[in-house]
Amino acid sequence: MQTPSTPGISNPFAAFDCGLCLEHFPPGVSKSFRAGESRVCPKCALDEVVPQFHAAYQHEHAWPVMFGQHELDVYQYVVFLSRDFADRYREKENEEYGVPVLSRAYCHHTVRADPTHGSNAITGIALEQYRDFDIPTTICGHYLGTKLPGWIGKCDKCNGTVCKGCGRPKHPGQGNRGFVDNEAEYYCQCNAPATAAAAASQYDGLEKGIDYQLCPQCRVPVHLAAGCNHMKCPSAACAASFCFICGELAEDDSGHWAMGMPCPRWNARGAANAHHDGEDVDGEDLEDVDGEDLEDVDGEDLEDLDGEPMELEEDLELEAADDDDEE
């Protein structure tokens, strides 16, 4: 098991300012926990940092846990998380998140949605009965390891027999390698290669660069509802930076989205609200949401909400006169 990589604080009870709540703690009053180059108090560590480790363990998109530009070490918070959780978290980092997404196999067996009623795989007639009676079920989803097309194995979580090439429950085939429990008649014929076509099949009929994009390095599909077109691959094993519009590798400061370049930094290419790096958004001639020109807000001529011109200085003088009359 990998040991902690971040050194602890030499004097955790020294005076410090919490990097989250900003409260000052005099010497000896409270223990502090390392968060990058800052320290955090126990309450903030428990309320703000610890939940992020739990989220990162459950969902890769929440990994790694960051504080500013610094990745946090799970072992610095072991007092809240337990040593067992920290070990499992580090194992997941190395053995699952460290493997390219398209090279991973996950169990596709059906299990009870409520794990208190058991977590074993539901197969055969039992599965049909569950469906007939609308008993809630879900997919196991346990990580099986790196894909091994054609090989049969057991899921450690639901005990179901699965193909380690595609994660699906065993199904009839030919051959006799990779069998378990003398089930030589079961040999998955999927030969599941990690192809971009297979990964992107769910996007059939959609337009690349608008509805979705493929990471140019590992071919994992991603989508973007709106916002900045600089993407970072959600796969921890890849983490490539690229452009959502054209799909080319591009770092944030590479100039890929500069003025004169085909791809805007914000929104779709050719859209009315598309914006490139370096475009002046503070200039004199701006457009409002309706496309109408607005003058400088410090000028004399402004348009009110009804489109009627008004004199700013004159308006203020009238308000002052009204105040004098009231007095």
Order of alpha helices (4+ residues) and beta strands (2+ residues): beta-beta-beta-beta-alpha-beta-beta-alpha-alpha-beta-beta-alpha-beta-beta-beta-beta-alpha-beta-beta-beta-beta-beta-beta-beta-beta-alpha
